[in-house]
Amino acid sequence: MKVHRAVTLVAMMVLSVLLLGLMMIGAVGSFDGRSLIALIVVVAAAAAGGIGFSWKRYYRR
């Protein structure tokens, strides 16, 4: 089961980087400075949530 999760996570990361690259060159929609700031905020919030969830679940003492 852990391998399945790892493969899914890596696939999502690769797809997100590819989509970001396409957005940067203008091939997909409009992407400006405000979009980049919104993306950074969302990624930071997701990372904080993931760290909080992992900490609470795996490192509870």
C-alpha positions as CSV (number, residue, x, y, z in Angstrom):
1,M,0.0,0.0,0.0
2,K,2.9,2.4,0.7
3,V,4.2,1.9,-2.8
4,H,0.9,2.8,-4.3
5,R,0.8,6.0,-2.3
6,A,4.3,6.9,-3.2
7,V,3.7,6.3,-6.9
8,T,0.5,8.4,-6.8
9,L,2.3,11.3,-5.0
10,V,5.2,11.3,-7.5
11,A,2.8,11.2,-10.5
12,M,0.9,14.1,-9.1
13,M,4.1,16.1,-8.5
14,V,5.3,15.5,-12.0
15,L,2.0,16.4,-13.5
16,S,1.8,19.6,-11.5
17,V,5.3,20.7,-12.5
18,L,4.4,20.0,-16.2
19,L,1.2,22.0,-15.9
20,L,3.1,24.9,-14.2
21,G,5.6,24.8,-17.1
22,L,2.8,24.9,-19.6
23,M,1.2,27.8,-17.8
24,M,4.5,29.7,-17.6
25,I,5.0,29.6,-21.4
26,G,1.4,30.6,-22.0
27,A,0.2,27.3,-23.6
28,V,-2.6,26.9,-21.0
29,G,-4.8,29.8,-20.0
30,S,-3.5,33.1,-18.7
31,F,-0.8,33.1,-16.0
32,D,0.4,36.3,-14.4
33,G,1.9,37.5,-11.2
34,R,-1.3,37.3,-9.2
35,S,-1.8,33.7,-10.3
36,L,1.8,32.8,-9.2
37,I,1.2,34.4,-5.8
38,A,-2.1,32.5,-5.4
39,L,-0.3,29.3,-6.4
40,I,2.4,29.9,-3.8
41,V,-0.2,30.6,-1.1
42,V,-2.1,27.4,-1.9
43,V,1.0,25.3,-2.0
44,A,2.2,26.7,1.3
45,A,-1.2,26.1,2.9
46,A,-1.2,22.5,1.6
47,A,2.3,21.9,2.8
48,A,1.5,23.3,6.3
49,G,-1.7,21.1,6.4
50,G,0.3,18.0,5.3
51,I,3.0,18.6,7.9
52,G,0.4,19.2,10.6
53,F,-1.5,16.1,9.7
54,S,1.6,14.0,9.6
55,W,2.9,15.4,12.9
56,K,-0.4,14.8,14.6
57,R,-0.7,11.2,13.2
58,Y,2.8,9.9,13.3
59,Y,4.7,11.8,16.0
60,R,2.1,12.0,18.8
61,R,3.7,11.4,22.2
